Amino acid sequence: MKTLTATSSVFVFACLAALLIGDTGCARSEPSLPITVTVAPGDRQTFDGFGASLGNWSKTYQKLPAEDRALLSRSLWRDLKFNTLRLWFNTDKYAPTPGARDISEFLGCYVDSGIIADARKYGVTTLLLAPDAVPPYMAEKRTDGTGSDQTGMALRESETDNYAILLANFIQQLKQKTGITLNVTGIQNEPNNLERFSPSQIVRVTKRLRAELDARGLRHVRIISPEGGNVDGIFYETVDALKADPAAWKALSGVASHSYNNSTTKTSSDQVAGTGKEYWMTEASDNGPEEPGNAVRAASLASRFLNDMNHRTTHWIHFLGFEVDDPNDNATRIFAYTATPFKLTRFQKQSYYEQLSQTFLPGAVFRLSTSDREGDMTYTYGKKPRITAAAARNKDGSWGIGVSNFTSPTFSDTDDPKNFDLHNSGFAAQTFTVTIRVPELASQKDVPFTVHRSNSNVNNASAGTIVMHDGAITVQNVQPLDLITLRSIAR
């Protein structure tokens, strides 16, 4: 496609791109709402890359022929450029009773199966441990204090140090038995108001775990904070408690949360700003059934990723990269597979991830992007931003820009705080003209960018080239559920 200037040929580009993807609705008369996103000068965080967790709880992976295992691992790690594997560690199965140390479940899922070896073969460089649950003998009931019958299983105060020792013992045992060295460990998965450690326990576990790892010659194993299921009051309280204790804060490599309905915010960003700590987003997906071609799920994930990049996130990890097909829970997966006969199902999110990973490479340094209509475009409780955009400079000098339109014909502009689903959806379908201003590039006059698009009809399709002029570039016809990415061409 001929190179076009953003100032003179934006509409022509939009029509050509639309024809490329089979969309004939390209008349000038169609309403398109203008939005301007400004990319503030100045380095923020360095992006370390994408990742995923794997479960293999059914131990099916190791039963597959070698060529099928290779296809799964290549599709996830190599093709999507994911470099971090998150490994589930069920502490209650490892230590069901005092003194018991049964590593067989973990080995069956990840080591004997070849999952770790295959992941490393196809590009994984970081292994993250995700401790989950609490051994029964370490747990106690906790009520919510309201007189209701809600209870959870929390950590006994008397077991706080023992829990840290348990984690260190497992990491040491894994290395001694298999030679596998973990790079990073979490402390607790998705603490909520009932099933979590108290702030003082979190501080104590963090310091003790650091000491225990160091004593075992495992100084290289980094620690991240409990992985908040939402960025909310519990998350803020946890981070504040850790920051208030200099020894605990020093022991941490970074903080961690998940990206579901309540993703990162300005508050969470401010908590790590200037501290030198990483920000790990260790789990994102949806729940429930999903069929191929579901662009609502995919656009939601793209919007969350771009939101999190605007709020200092350094690592971004999907929940399940691939897992045995489950019609009731495929929304958690990028790929699903059946063993007999072997069949690989690719969900729409795969194309969106592929597009994002080709635009933002490990080592990319993000800036802060804000919208003239929706401020910092925060994906959190309540109605979701219509347009979310983020921008970064890659290590090779190229610039990457992502724009996600999370509006849909299935959403409504109507809001009702008493209706959770309605209150937390996106807005009704709307097409936008999005101008991105990057003052850092204003002196370069004309900068060509390649363009890719994914939506319910296309998968990471090339949409030609447009040119940024004097630091501004305009993309018309950003349709509902579109992910548009732009990457500058080195000259």
C-alpha positions in Angstrom: 0.0 0.0 0.0 1.3 3.5 -0.9 2.6 5.5 2.0 0.1 8.3 3.0 0.4 11.4 5.1 -1.7 11.7 8.2 -2.7 15.3 7.3 -3.9 14.8 3.7 -5.0 11.2 3.3 -6.4 9.9 6.6 -9.8 9.2 5.1 -8.3 7.4 2.1 -6.3 5.2 4.5 -9.3 4.4 6.5 -11.3 3.4 3.4 -8.4 1.3 2.1 -7.9 -0.4 5.5 -11.7 -1.0 5.7 -11.7 -2.6 2.2 -8.8 -4.7 3.2 -10.8 -6.2 6.1 -14.0 -6.5 4.1 -15.8 -3.5 5.7 -17.7 -1.5 3.2 -19.2 1.0 5.7 -16.8 3.7 4.8 -19.0 6.7 3.9 -18.0 10.1 5.1 -21.5 10.6 6.5 -21.1 7.9 9.2 -20.6 9.6 12.6 -17.1 9.3 14.1 -16.3 10.9 17.4 -12.9 12.7 17.7 -10.6 11.8 20.5 -7.1 13.1 21.1 -4.5 11.2 23.1 -1.4 13.0 24.3 1.7 11.0 25.1 3.6 12.9 27.8 7.4 13.1 27.3 9.5 11.2 29.9 10.4 7.6 30.6 8.1 5.8 33.0 8.5 2.0 33.4 10.4 -0.5 31.3 8.2 -3.3 30.0 9.7 -6.8 30.7 7.2 -8.7 28.5 4.2 -10.9 28.4 3.6 -14.3 30.1 1.0 -16.9 31.0 0.4 -19.5 33.7 -0.3 -23.1 32.9 -2.1 -25.6 35.1 -1.9 -29.1 33.5 -3.8 -30.3 36.5 -5.2 -33.2 34.6 -1.7 -34.3 33.6 -2.8 -34.5 29.9 0.1 -32.5 28.4 2.6 -35.4 28.9 0.3 -37.9 27.2 0.3 -35.9 23.9 2.6 -36.9 21.0 5.7 -34.8 20.8 4.5 -32.9 17.8 1.3 -31.8 19.5 3.2 -30.7 22.6 5.5 -28.7 20.4 2.6 -27.0 18.6 1.1 -25.9 21.9 4.3 -24.5 23.2 5.4 -22.9 20.0 1.9 -21.2 19.6 2.1 -19.7 23.0 5.7 -18.9 23.8 7.4 -18.4 20.4 4.5 -17.1 18.3 3.2 -14.7 20.9 6.6 -13.8 22.2 5.6 -14.6 25.8 8.7 -15.0 28.1 7.3 -15.6 31.6 5.8 -18.9 32.8 3.7 -18.7 36.0 3.6 -22.0 38.0 0.9 -22.8 40.4 2.1 -24.1 43.8 -0.7 -25.6 46.0 0.8 -25.3 49.5 -1.9 -27.5 51.0 -1.0 -30.4 48.7 2.7 -29.9 49.3 2.3 -29.8 53.1 -1.0 -31.4 54.0 0.2 -32.2 57.5 3.0 -30.8 59.8 6.3 -32.1 58.5 5.0 -33.5 55.2 6.7 -32.3 52.1 5.2 -33.8 49.0 6.6 -32.3 45.8 5.1 -34.9 43.5 2.1 -32.9 42.4 4.2 -30.0 41.2 6.6 -32.3 39.5 3.8 -34.1 37.7 2.3 -30.9 36.4 5.4 -29.1 35.3 8.6 -31.1 35.4 7.9 -34.7 34.5 5.4 -33.4 31.9 8.1 -31.4 30.1 6.1 -28.2 30.3 9.0 -26.2 31.8 11.6 -27.6 29.4 9.3 -27.0 26.4 8.6 -23.4 27.5 12.3 -22.7 27.8 12.9 -24.2 24.4 10.5 -21.8 22.8 11.5 -18.6 24.6 10.6 -18.5 28.3 13.3 -16.9 30.4 11.4 -16.3 33.7 9.8 -18.8 36.0 7.3 -17.3 38.5 6.0 -19.3 41.4 2.4 -18.6 42.4 1.7 -20.0 46.0 -2.0 -20.7 46.5 -4.1 -21.9 49.5 -2.9 -22.5 53.0 -2.1 -25.9 54.6 -5.1 -26.9 56.7 -3.1 -27.0 59.9 -1.9 -23.5 59.3 -5.4 -22.1 58.7 -8.0 -20.6 60.9 -11.6 -19.4 60.3 -12.1 -15.6 59.9 -15.5 -13.9 59.8 -16.3 -10.6 58.2 -17.4 -9.1 61.6 -20.9 -8.2 60.4 -22.7 -11.1 62.1 -23.3 -12.9 58.8 -22.3 -16.5 58.1 -19.4 -15.6 55.7 -16.2 -17.2 56.8 -12.8 -17.9 55.2 -9.6 -19.7 56.0 -6.8 -17.3 57.0 -3.3 -17.9 58.3 -2.8 -18.5 62.0 -0.7 -16.0 63.7 1.5 -18.8 65.2 2.2 -20.1 61.7 3.4 -16.9 60.1 7.1 -17.7 60.2 6.5 -21.4 59.3 4.6 -20.4 56.2 7.7 -18.4 55.0 9.9 -21.4 55.8 7.6 -23.7 53.9 8.0 -21.6 50.7 11.7 -21.4 51.0 11.9 -25.2 51.6 10.0 -25.9 48.5 12.1 -23.6 46.3 15.2 -25.2 47.7 13.9 -28.7 47.3 12.9 -28.1 43.7 16.4 -26.9 42.8 18.0 -29.8 44.6 15.8 -32.4 43.1 15.5 -31.1 39.5 18.1 -28.4 39.0 15.4 -25.9 38.2 15.9 -22.5 39.7 12.9 -20.2 40.1 13.4 -16.6 39.2 10.6 -15.0 41.2 8.1 -16.1 43.9 4.9 -14.7 45.0 3.6 -14.9 48.6 -0.2 -15.4 48.3 -2.7 -15.6 45.5 -5.7 -13.2 45.4 -6.1 -12.3 49.1 -9.6 -11.1 49.9 -11.1 -9.8 53.1 -11.4 -13.2 54.6 -8.8 -15.5 53.0 -5.7 -13.4 53.5 -2.8 -12.6 55.7 -3.1 -9.5 57.9 -0.9 -6.6 56.8 1.4 -7.3 59.8 1.7 -11.0 58.7 2.5 -10.0 55.1 5.3 -7.8 56.4 6.6 -10.6 58.6 6.4 -13.3 55.9 8.2 -11.1 53.4 11.1 -10.4 55.7 11.4 -14.0 56.9 11.1 -15.4 53.3 13.9 -13.2 52.2 16.1 -14.3 55.1 15.3 -18.0 54.5 16.0 -17.8 50.8 19.3 -16.0 51.4 20.3 -18.6 54.0 19.8 -21.3 51.4 22.0 -19.6 48.8 18.9 -18.5 46.8 19.5 -14.7 46.9 18.7 -14.5 43.2 15.1 -15.6 43.8 13.1 -12.4 43.8 9.9 -11.8 45.9 6.8 -10.0 44.8 3.9 -9.0 47.1 0.6 -10.9 47.5 -1.2 -10.9 44.1 -4.3 -8.8 44.7 -7.3 -10.1 42.8 -8.4 -6.5 42.4 -6.7 -3.1 42.7 -8.8 -1.9 45.6 -8.6 -1.0 49.2 -7.0 -4.4 50.2 -4.3 -3.9 47.6 -3.5 -0.4 48.7 -3.5 -1.4 52.3 -1.0 -4.2 51.6 1.4 -2.0 49.6 1.2 0.7 52.3 2.1 -1.8 55.0 5.1 -3.1 53.1 6.3 0.4 52.3 6.0 1.4 56.0 8.5 -1.3 56.9 11.9 -0.5 55.3 13.2 -4.0 55.7 10.1 -5.6 54.1 10.1 -3.0 51.3 13.8 -3.7 50.6 13.1 -7.4 50.5 10.6 -7.0 47.6 11.4 -6.9 43.9 7.9 -5.6 43.2 4.2 -5.5 43.9 1.6 -7.6 42.2 -2.0 -7.5 41.3 -4.5 -9.0 38.8 -6.3 -7.3 35.9 -10.0 -8.2 35.9 -12.8 -5.7 36.6 -10.6 -3.4 38.8 -7.3 -3.0 37.0 -4.4 -0.6 37.9 -5.2 3.0 38.8 -3.4 6.2 39.4 -3.3 5.4 43.1 -1.5 2.1 42.5 0.8 3.8 40.0 1.7 6.5 42.6 2.4 3.8 45.2 5.4 2.5 43.1 6.4 5.7 41.4 10.0 6.6 42.2 10.6 3.5 44.3 12.5 1.4 41.8 10.1 -1.5 42.3 8.6 -3.6 39.5 4.8 -3.9 39.0 3.7 -7.4 38.1 0.3 -8.0 36.6 0.3 -11.7 37.2 -3.2 -12.8 36.0 -5.8 -11.5 33.5 -8.6 -13.4 31.7 -12.3 -13.7 31.9 -14.5 -16.5 33.3 -17.1 -18.7 31.8 -17.7 -20.1 28.3 -16.1 -18.7 25.2 -16.3 -19.5 21.5 -13.7 -18.5 18.8 -14.2 -15.1 17.4 -15.3 -13.4 20.7 -13.9 -9.9 20.2 -15.6 -8.6 23.3 -13.3 -10.7 25.5 -10.3 -9.9 23.4 -10.9 -6.1 23.3 -11.4 -6.1 27.1 -8.0 -7.7 27.5 -6.4 -5.3 25.1 -7.9 -2.4 27.0 -6.7 -3.7 30.3 -3.2 -4.2 29.0 -3.0 -0.6 27.6 -4.5 0.7 30.9 -1.9 -1.2 32.9 0.9 0.1 30.8 -0.3 3.7 31.6 -0.1 2.8 35.3 3.6 1.6 35.5 3.0 -2.2 35.0 6.3 -3.9 34.1 5.1 -7.5 33.5 1.8 -8.7 32.0 0.6 -12.3 32.4 -2.5 -14.1 31.1 -4.2 -16.6 33.4 -4.1 -19.8 31.3 -2.0 -19.9 28.1 -3.3 -23.3 27.1 -5.4 -26.0 28.9 -7.6 -28.9 28.1 -10.9 -27.7 26.5 -13.7 -26.8 28.9 -16.8 -25.4 27.3 -17.8 -23.9 30.7 -14.5 -22.1 31.3 -12.7 -21.5 28.0 -12.7 -17.7 28.7 -9.7 -18.3 30.9 -7.7 -19.7 28.0 -5.8 -18.3 25.0 -5.8 -21.8 23.5 -7.8 -24.8 24.3 -7.0 -28.4 23.2 -8.5 -31.8 23.1 -6.2 -34.9 23.3 -8.0 -37.6 21.3 -8.1 -36.7 18.5 -5.8 -33.7 19.0 -7.5 -30.4 18.2 -6.2 -26.9 18.9 -8.7 -24.1 19.3 -7.5 -20.5 19.1 -9.6 -17.8 20.7 -9.8 -14.3 19.4 -7.6 -13.0 22.1 -4.7 -14.9 20.5 -4.7 -12.4 17.6 -4.9 -9.4 19.9 -2.0 -10.7 22.0 0.0 -11.4 18.9 -0.6 -7.8 17.7 0.4 -6.3 21.0 3.5 -8.4 21.4 4.7 -7.4 18.0 4.2 -3.7 18.9 5.6 -3.5 22.4 8.8 -5.6 22.8 10.6 -6.5 26.1 12.6 -3.4 27.0 10.0 -0.9 25.7 9.9 2.2 27.9 6.3 3.5 28.3 5.1 7.1 28.6 2.0 8.3 30.3 -0.9 8.7 27.8 -4.0 10.7 28.6 -7.2 11.4 26.6 -9.0 14.7 26.2 -12.3 12.9 26.7 -11.6 10.2 29.3 -8.5 11.4 31.2 -6.1 8.6 32.1 -8.6 6.0 30.6 -8.7 3.9 33.8 -10.2 0.5 33.5 -11.7 0.0 36.9 -15.0 -0.4 38.8 -17.8 1.2 36.8 -18.2 1.9 33.1 -15.1 1.2 31.1 -13.2 3.7 28.9 -14.4 3.9 25.3 -10.9 4.4 24.0 -7.7 3.2 25.8 -4.3 4.0 24.3 -0.7 3.7 25.3 2.7 4.4 23.7 6.3 3.3 24.3 9.7 3.5 22.7 11.2 0.1 22.0 14.9 -0.7 22.5 15.5 -0.7 18.8 14.3 3.0 18.7 11.0 2.2 17.1 7.8 3.6 18.7 4.8 1.4 19.4 1.2 2.8 19.9 -1.9 0.8 20.8 -5.5 1.9 20.6 -8.4 -0.2 21.8 -12.1 0.6 21.2 -14.1 -1.1 24.0 -17.5 -0.2 22.8 -19.9 -2.8 21.4 -23.5 -3.3 20.1 -24.0 -5.6 23.1 -23.3 -2.7 25.6 -25.5 0.1 26.6 -24.8 3.8 27.6 -27.4 3.3 30.4 -25.8 3.0 33.8 -27.2 1.6 37.0 -24.9 1.2 40.0 -27.3 -1.4 41.5 -26.9 -3.6 38.4 -23.3 -4.9 38.5 -23.1 -6.2 34.9 -24.6 -3.0 33.5 -22.5 -0.7 35.7 -19.3 -2.4 34.8 -19.7 -2.9 31.0 -18.4 -0.8 28.2 -20.5 1.8 26.4 -22.7 1.3 23.3 -21.0 0.9 19.9 -19.2 4.0 18.6 -16.7 4.7 15.9 -13.9 7.1 16.7 -11.3 9.2 15.0 -8.2 9.0 17.2 -5.4 11.5 17.0 -2.2 10.6 19.0 0.2 13.4 19.8 3.8 12.5 20.7 5.7 15.7 21.4 9.0 13.8 21.6 8.6 13.1 17.9 7.6 16.6 16.8 11.1 17.5 15.6 11.3 14.5 13.3 8.7 15.9 10.8 7.4 12.8 9.0 7.6 9.4 10.7 6.0 6.4 8.9 4.1 3.8 11.0 2.9 0.3 9.9 -0.6 -0.4 11.1 -2.3 -3.6 12.2 -5.9 -4.3 13.1 -7.9 -7.0 14.9 -11.6 -7.2 15.6 -14.4 -9.7 15.2 -13.7 -10.0 11.5 -9.9 -9.9 11.1 -6.9 -11.3 12.9 -3.8 -9.0 13.2 -4.3 -7.8 9.6 -1.9 -5.4 8.0 -3.7 -2.1 7.3 -0.9 -0.4 5.4 1.2 2.5 6.4 0.4 6.0 7.7 2.7 8.9 8.5 3.1 10.9 11.7 3.6 14.6 10.9 5.1 17.0 13.4 4.5 14.5 16.2 0.8 13.9 15.5 -0.9 10.9 13.7 -4.6 10.4 13.1 -6.4 7.1 12.7 -9.9 7.3 11.4 -12.6 4.5 11.5 -11.5 3.0 14.9 -14.5 0.7 15.1 -16.2 -1.0 18.0 -13.9 -3.8 19.5 -11.0 -2.7 17.3 -7.4 -3.1 18.4 -5.3 -0.8 16.2 -1.5 -0.9 16.7 1.1 1.3 15.1 4.8 0.8 15.0 7.3 3.2 13.5 9.5 2.2 10.7 13.2 2.5 11.3 15.0 4.8 8.8 
